[in-house]
Amino acid sequence: MAGDLAEQISQKTSGLIQSSNHRDLLDVVDSLRSHGVSHYVDLPQIIVCGSQSSGKSSTLESLSGIAFPTAEGLCTRFATELILRRGTKPEIRVHIQPGVGRSEEDRRRLSAFSRTSDQKDFPRIIEAAKAAMGLTGDGAKVYSTDVLRIESTSPTAPNLTLVDLPGLFGASDKNQSDDDAALVQKLVTDYMHQKRSIILAVVTADNPFANQPVTKFARDIDPTGVRTLGLITKPDKIERGSDSEKYYVELAQNQNVKLNLGWHVLRNKGHTTMDDTAEERDAREAAFFEDSVWNTLDPSQLGVNTLRTRLRKILWKQIQQGLPGVKSDVQSGIKDCNQKLTQLGKARSTRKEKHTYLQRISSRLSVLVRAAIDGVYSDLFFESYPGQQDAFERRLRANVQKILTDYAEKMRVDGHALEIVEDYCDPNTKSRLMKGLVRPSLHCLRQDLKDKVDEFLKPHLTVHPITYNDWLVRKVQEVQEERHNRNFDLLSQQLCAATAETAPESKQIALKKFIDDVSVNAIETCLIQRLPDVFSPDVVWDLSDEQVEQLGSEDDGTVKEREDLVKKLRTLEKGLMDLDAFTARSGAQDVF
């Protein structure tokens, strides 16, 4: 059964790509898609989009040969990617690509969905897929961001992707809400934004053009119309000779809404002709166009057979012009993955890997801290770059010199009026390394520094002020000689004068000593020179297994990011190999 259905699809679509040189070029795109490159790089495809009940699914059936189930009301409730690929044997496989935002559990469940069509009743597979997506039963969603992927392989099938998208709508009802309308619009426009997608914008002739927003979205996204082909369906549903018929004929002549790729007209099956064979359908279509006002159009604009030809030419041109960009995007993606993986570092699952990782960090940190203390700024770490923190902030010795110079000046001016206060921890520091090791060590250093400052300050606050500095003796003698030249009437005046002469000089000596003690014995000895020991290799070596696990382990987000990057990198590298092989095989220098 699967072979018959696949062969039917092959026969219906073989007209899309006939010549071998076309097929070689399409084969490389098909290979890229099979590797999953389309997840990361836009590849050529045809997307069928329009308003609800505009004839999108019928158009897809006419082009592919697969009869998708249709019903009154809701039709397409998710994106359906029909992937026609060449294979050694006829086969149709159906699986689900989970949408963005699905939980990991849902992703595993949906990714496991796989069906092989061995039955004529193809709609049963779609119903099973709907159930898996949560679109059936009580509390079911109306639309899904999941993608139904139908892969059809056959020895003679063309390599092509057709995508049927949910129909756009504006008015909500009991079956679909305003939120559903927004979801569908985003889904459709996201596909339109893929720069190598051919937009097959479907409008139905039995509905006023102004009520169908698909061409507006297409023109907003593809303003020049180079990727948009307008398609008018149901021309047999409007009254002959009516203004509506005249309007749509002019539209097809590209006289109203002008598209660079022009317009096409298609008459699909109706409710009374749903059981028609492909041959009967084509015969009814040809007879209608022959005996109607539509025969004033160029014959290349009418019918499914000429539509296949137009799509073949458009897709061929799109691939020919787009492959160099595809290769460039693949190469850029590989470069970006490698850069991000380098930033993340190697995976750390074992204790040895975690310990080695911490040792590497501590060694690097020790080198930088020692260089910063010594004022040797040859490492690139100390350089300034646009958009980065000023390099001066990283130059420790220069900062210490500036801070202590400012501190000394401040103390000389009003040091006697200052009150020493506690410092505080940076509330924005969140990394486990800072929380678990560096911050506690810095806290200890800070406490030692405070204790040392208190130790230097205590003699000046509680002990009898005395100094044996000979500078003070000489200075006091000079002042006393000057005082002897003056006369004081009272003894109290003489004592006050002596005190006034001694106190300022004594305070100046004490202040200088305190500044030096704080700068050298406190800041330099208790803090600066001990910084290299905060996270030195010796500290890392002595960490317990629990500390290594806590500090060296990766968070789930990092693990997931690395896994995604590795997957993307492998996919893109396979794609690049295919592109390079195609270039070498075909000598396609004109393409690349």
N, C-alpha and C positions, 0 to 999 in steps of 0.2 A: 504493500500500500504506500509506504513511504517513497519507494522508488517511482511509482506512477505519479505521485503528487509532485515530486521534485522534477521529474522529467517534463511535466506539464508547465511548471514554472520556467524551466529552462527554455522550452519552445516559445513561450510567450515573451520572454525577455531577451532572447538571443539577438533580436534586431537592434538592441541598444548598442552593442559593441560587436562589430563584425570582423574588422581587419586584424591581423596578427600583431601589427605594430601598435595598434591601440591596446590590445590585450596585454602586451608586455608592460606597458606603462601602468595599466590598471592593476596588474599583478603585484607590482611593488607596493601600491597603495593598499591592496588587499592584505598583503603580508604585514604591513605596518599595523593595520587594524587588527589582524589576528593576534599580534603580539600585545595589543592593548595600548599602542601608542596614542590612539585617539582619546584616551583619558587625559593626556597631557598636552597634545598638539592637535590643533584643528586639522582634520583631513577632509578631502572632498566628499560630499554626500548630497543627497537631494532630500529636502524636508518639505513635507506636504502640510500646509497650514491654512486655516480659514475659520470662519464662524461655524457654530454648530449646525449640523445638517446641510452643510454646503456641498457635500459630495466628496469629501476628502478620502474617506475609506473606499468608496467606489472607484475613485481615481487610482488609489494604490492598488486595488484589485486589478484594474485594467492594465496597469503597468507591470505588475508582478505575476499575476495569475493566481494569487492566493485570495480566496474568498473570506474576507473578515466579516464576523457577525455584525449585523446592524439591527437597530430596533428603534422604535419611536422614542423620543425623549433623549436620554443620555446615550451617547455613542462611545467614542474613544475616551476612556477615563484615565489613561496613562500614555506615555510615549511608547510607541512600538517601533523598534528598529528592525527592519527587514534586511538582513545581510545576505546577499546573493554571492556565493563564492564558488570558484572552480575546485572540484575535488575528484578523487579517484573513483568514488562511488556515490550514487544518489543517496542523500540523507537530509532529513530536516530535524534540527534540534532546537528546543526552546528552553531558555533559562531567563532568570531575572537578575538584573543589575540593581542592587539596593540604592535608593536615593540618598542624597545628602541629608544628614540629620538622623538617620537610622541608628539605633543602638547597636553595639557590637553583637549582641545576641540576635537581633533581627537581621543584621548583615550576614551572620553565619547561616541563619535559617533560610533567608531568601537566596543566598548564593548557592545553597545546596539544591535549590529547585532546578530540576532538569527533566525534560521530557523528550522522548524521541517519537516522532509522529509515525505511527504504524496503523493509522485509522483514517477513514475518509471524513469522519466527523471532526474536522479541525476545530470548530468552536469549543469543544469539550476541553481542549488544552488551554484555551484562553480563559474559560471559566475556572479551571483549576488554578491558573495563575492569579486570577482576581481574588480567589479565596486566600491564596498565600499572601497577597498584598494587603489583605484586610478590607477588601471592597465588597464583601458579601456578608450577610447575616445581620443580627441586631447590632446597632452601634457602629455600623460600617462607615468608613470614610467615603466621600463622594469621589475624590480624586487622589491620585498617588503620584509622588515624585519618583517612584521606582520606574525602571525601564524594562519593558518586555523585549527581549532580544530573540529574534527568530533567524536562525542560521540555516540557509539552504545551500547545500553543496551538490554539484553535479558535474560530470566531465565536460559538459558543453555550456555550463551556465556562465554568464558574465560576472565580473567582479564589480559589485555596485551596492550601495546602501541607500535604502529608501526609508524615510521616517514619517510615520503618521502621528500627528500631534493632537491632543485634545482640542475640541472646538472652542473658540472664543465666544464669550457671551457677556451681556451687560446687565440684564435684569435678573435678579435672584427670584427663586420660588421655593416651594417646600422641599425640593430635591437638591437645590444648589444655592449656596449663600453668596454674599458679596465677597467673603474671604475666599471662597472657591474660585470666583471670577478673577480675583487678584492672583491666586496661585497659578491658574491656567495662563494668564497673561504673562507672568514671569517665566513660566516654563517655555512658552512659545518664543518670547523675545530672547531668552537665553540661547536657544537654538539659532535664532536669526543672527545673533551677535557673533556666532562662530564664523570667522571671516572667510572660510572656504566652503561654506554651505551654499548650495543653490536653493533659493527660496521659491518654491512653487506656491504662489499666493492664489488660493482658490476663492472665487466669488461665485455665488449662484445667481442666475438670471431671474429667479422667481422671488427675489428679495431686493428691496431698494438698496442701491449701492451704498448710500450714506449710512445704512444700518450695519455695514460690514467693515470693521476697523482693520482688517488684516493688511490692506495696502497702505494704510497710514503708518502702521508699525514698520512695515517693510521699507517705506520711503524714509522714515526717521532713521532707521538703522543703515539702510543702503540707499542714500539719497540720490546717487547717480543711476540706480537701477541696474548696475552691472551684474548683480547676482540674482536679480528678481525676474521671474517669468510669471506674468499674470495668466490665470486659467479661469475661463468662464464655463460653468457647468449648468446643466438643466436648461439649455436653450429651448427645449421642446415644451417647457412648462409655462411659457409666457404666450400671451395672445398674439397671433400673427397680425402684423400691421400696427401694433400698438406703439405708443410713445416709449414704453419700457423696452420693447424690442429694438426700436431705433436707437435708444440710448446705449444699449449693450453692443449693438453692432458698431457704433462709433467708438465705443470703448475698445473693442477688439481691433479696430483700425488704428489704435494708438493716438486718437485725436483728442481724448479727454485726459485721462491719467496716463502720462507718457512714461513708459519703461524702456530702458535701453535694450532689454531682451524681448520686448514686445509682449503680445498677448496670444493666447491659444484658446480654442473652443472645443469642448468635449461633451458628447452626449453619452451618459452612462446608463446603466440599467435602472428601470423604475420598479415600483412595487409589483406591477403586473408582469414584469419580464425578469424577475429575479432568478428564475430557473433557466434562463437562456444560456446556451453554450457560448464560448468565446467567439465562435464563428457567427452565431446568430446575433450576438450583441454588435459585432462589427458591421454586419450587413444592415441592421436597423439604423445604425449611426450613419453609414454612407448614404442610405436612402433619404434620411432626414435632411442632411446637408445639401443633397442634390436638388431637392424640391423645396427650397426655402430662401429667404433673403440672405442667409448666411453664405450662399454660394457666390456672393459678391466679394468675399474675402479671398485672399490668396489660398490656394489649396493646401499649402504647407502649414497653415494655421488651423486646419480642421482635422479632427479625428485622433484616435489613440496611436495609430501607426506613425503618423507624422510627428506626434508628440514624442514618441520614442526617438525618432530621428533627431529632433531638436535637442532633446535632453542629451543624446549621445554626443552631439557636437559641442553643446555647452559644457558638458562634463569633461570632455576631452580637452577643451581649451582651458578649463579651470585647473585640471591636473597639470597640464603642460606649463602653465604660468605659475602654478602654486607650489610645485615640487621643490624648487630652489628655496622658497620660504619655509617649506616643511623641514628641509634639511637644516636650515639655519636655526629654526626653532628647536629642533632635536639637539643640535650641538650646544645651543645656549642652555637648554635644560640639563644636559649632562654637566656642563661647567658649573651651573648653579647647584646641582646636587652634590658635586664633589666639594665645592666650597662650604656648603652647609654641613656635610658630613665631617669635614676637617674641623669645623668649629665645634661640632658635638663631641669629637674625639671617638676613640674606639669604645665598643660596647664593654661594659663591666658587669659580668655575671658571677665570676668567681671571686673569692677573697683575695687571691693573688693579683688579679686584674685591678681590683679596687685599691689594694695597698700600693701597687705600682703607680696607679693614677695619682694617689695622694703624694707619693714620693716625688713624682715629676713636678707637681704643683709646688711642693715645699722647696724643692731645689731651685726652681725658677724664681720663686718669691724671695728666697734667701739672697740670690744674686742681685735682684733688683733692689731689695732693702739695703744691702751693704753698699751698692753703688749710690743709692740716694743719700745714705748717711755720709759717705765719703765725698759727695759732691761731684761724682764722676757720671756725666750724663751722656755717654756715648751710645747707650742702647736706644733703639727706636722707640721704646716705651716712653722716653722722656721728650720725644719730639711732638710738635704741634701739628695737627691736621684739621682741615676745614670740617666743621660740624662736631668736633670733639672738644673735650674739656681742655682748658688752657694748660699747656705743659708746665707752667710755673706751679700749678697745684700739685704736680707729681714730683717736683724737685724738692725733696725733703730738706736737705741742708740749707738751700736758699730760703726756704720757708722758715726754718728754725732761726736762722740769722736775722731775718726780718722781724719775726715775732719777738725775739728776745731784745732786739734793739728798740723796738717800740715799747716793750715792757719796761726796759731800763729807763727810758725817757719818761714814761708815765709815772714810774715810781719816784723819779727825781722831782717831778712836779707836784704830785699829790699822793705819794705812797702812804703817807700817814693816815689818809682818810679812807683808804680802800679796805674792803672786807673780803676775805677769801671765801669763795663759795664752792660747793660741789659741782662737778661737771655732770653731763647727762649722756646717755647712750643714744645713738642714732636710731630713731623709731622706724626708719625705712629699711633697715638692714634685715633681710629675710632669709638669706641663704643658710643652709644647714651648717656650712663650714664656719660662717661668722657666728652663728648662734651656739654651735656646739664646742668651738675651740678658740677661735680668735677673740671673740668678744669677752669670754671669761678671762682669757689671758690679759687682754688689755685692761679689763677691770682691775685685775690684781696689780698691774703696773700703775694704773691710775691711783689705786689706794696706797701703794708704796710711795708714789710721788707725793701724795698729800701728806702722808706721815712724815716724809723727809722735810717737806716745807714747814710743817708744824714744828718739827724738831729744830729747824734753823730759826724759827720765829720766837720760840719759847724763851730763850735767854733775853731777848729784847723786851719781853712783856713781863717777866716774873723775877728776873735776877737783877741784882744791883748793877747798874750800868757802869762798866769799867773797861778800859782798853789800855794797852801798853804800846799803842802805835806812836812812834816818835814824832810823826807828823803833827799829831794833836798837841804834844808837849811844846813843839816849836811854835805852833800857831797860837797857843794860849799865852806863851811868853811874849809874843809880839803884841797881842792885844793888851796884856797887863802893862807893858811898858807904855803903851798909849794911854791907858787909864791913869797911870801915875802922874801923867802930865795934867790930869784934870783934878779938881777939888770936890770932895763929897762932904757935906756937912754932917751927915749921920752915918753911923755904922751900918744901919740897915740898907742904906743906899749902896754902900760899898759891897755888901753881901749880894745884893740883887745884881749889881753890875758884874760881879765875878761869875755868878750863875749864868747870866745872859751871855757872857763871853764864852763860857765853856759849852753850854748846851748845843748851840747850832753846829759847832765843829764836831762834837761827839755824835750828833745825829747824822751828820754827813758821812762819817766813817762807818757807823752802823749800817746806814742805808747802802753804801757801796759794798760792804761785806755781805749783806743780805742778798743783794742783786747777784753778786758773784756766786754765792752759795746756791741760790735757786737755779741759776743758769748752768753752772758746771756740775755741782754735786747732786742736784735734784733732776733737772731736765735732761742733761747729757748723760749722767751716770745711771740714774734710776729708770729713765724712759728710753732715750734714743739708742743707747748702746745695747739695750736689752731687746729691742724690736726684732732683730734677726732670730732670736730664740723663741719667739711666739709660735711660729709654725715651721720650725727647722726640720731637716731630715731626721735628726735624732728624736724629735718629738713624734714624728710619724712612725718611726721604727718601734717606739714604745706603746703605740696605741693598742688597746685591747681589740679582740675580735668584734665585740659589740660596737666599739667606736668606729672601726673600719667599715662595718656594715652601715652604720648610721651616716657617716660622713662621705663614704665613697660610692654609695648606691645611687642609681639613677632614678628619677621620678618616672611615673608611668607615662607622662606626656613626652618626655625625652625618648623613652624606649619606643613609643608609638611613632614619634617623628622620625627616628632613625629607620625603623622598619619601613615606613612609607617612602622615605628617601631612597633606601636600598632597592625597594621594589621598582620605584620610578626609574632609578639609574639603570637597573638591569634591562627594563623594558626599552628605554631610550637607546641603550647601547646595542640591543638587538636590532632596533629600528635603523640605527646608523649603519650597522653592518649590512643590512638589506639594501639601503640606499647606495652604499659604496659598491656592493656587489652588482647592483643594477647598472651603475655608472660604468664599471669595468666590463660587464657583459655586453652592454649595448653601445658603449662608446658614446654615451649621451652627453657629450660636452655642451651641446646646444641647450640641454635641459638644465644642467647644473653649471 
